[in-house]
Amino acid sequence: MPESVHVRDHRIDLLRGIALVMIFINHIPGTIWEHVTSRNFGFSDAAEGFVLMSGIATGLAYGVPFLKGRPTWAQALRPWRRALTLWLAHVLVVSLIVVLFTLTRDQSGILAMAEKRNILPMLNDPAQYLPALVLLGHQFAYADILPLYIFLMLCAPAILFLAARWPVAVIQGAVLLWFVVGLAKLKMPTYPLDYGWFFNPLSWQVLFVTGIVTGLLLRQGRRLLPVRTWALRLAIGFLILSAVWVQVPPVAAWGGHGLWLLYESWSFPAVLTSFDKSFLYLPRLLHILALAYVLSVLPVVRRLAARPALAPLVMLGRHSLPVFATSTVLAYGAQVIKSIHGPSALLDTALILAGLALLFALAQAYDTRKQQKPLAVTPAA
């Protein structure tokens, strides 16, 4: 069925809210609850879904002037205003993380954690690393997703302009760039330390571009991919295979050996046969695209998004940027507490529940503040 071009699609908010919850849990490593997030049931995780949905939201929020053919400069560069907001949020997040580790660096285990998270160089030499941190040249682990979004939003006006005219060609170009970058392992440079961006925007752009084209077509009441029974069965089959692969060690061993044979004996490149997250290698990419296709087809997703019981998750997705930024700081706070007090299932549960309660309260506060304003299209995350 064609999508409405006027009514906000709460499926995006629901799925984005679920992704936010899973990202928060995954950003507190070593808890029992990370075993129930989506990454344990397929090749991709919540990050891939979030980037794809951000692309869809960008197409919906900023695409109309491009579809009409002649956007003004103010209209065309609106994504850059969003990029500035994202950058300000990122600077605030990393600043709070630096303060947190500065105040707790004398506690047992904190410096070791700071070293693993790329925070220790900033603590030891702030004069050199502060400019690099602010300019995205140095990034902290678990706080390196917003730089990816900033880069993509800076590219969004050009992508929107091209996608409104040549959607198929734009996707083909994005896939070609993804393949070349993964094949050559071209890294987005970092400084002063040369380790490269963990979320390589030159690879992850393929999801964002696909999302933008999807959003533009939704604005026109069209689908990117038509609903076909054979395609739906194929996608569901792949999702089942990936879930079994991840959950059943013998299947993972058999499948991994098969991919190794393709790599070693048949000279298939690693971009097609491995699971690297930084370059978004093929199994991860296919998994999130198959999942998105299935979810876009199932009517139950729309019904679930309209259920009052799931309204809190929809609300989280509606205010994704402040919720995500706050969740990053809260997750780091939880990591520090866990490091100081040691492993405890009870403590892990309390930290996660307390953090989620704060995130829902934050989203509710944003909802309350904006409830008198006209309903807008979904903003890009």
Secondary structure, DSSP 8 states (H G I E B T S, - for coil): ----SSS--HHHHHHHHHHHHHHHHHTSTT-GGGGGSGGGSSSS-HHHHHHHHHHHHHHHHH-HHHHHS---HHHHTHHHHHHHHHHHHHHHHHHHHHHHHHHHTTSTTHHHHHHHTT-HHHHH-HHHHHHHHHTTSS--TTS-HHHHHHHHHHHHHHHHHHHHH-HHHHHHHHHHHHHHHHHHT-----SSS----SS-HHHHHHHHHHHHHHHHHHHTT--SS---HHHHHHHHHHHHHHHHHHH-HHHHHHHHHHHHHHHHTS---HHHH---TTTT-HHHHHHHHHHHHHHHH-HHHHHHHT-GGGHHHHHHHHTHHHHHHHHHHHHHHHHHHHHHH---HHHHHHHHHHHHHHHHHHHHHHHHHHTTS--------
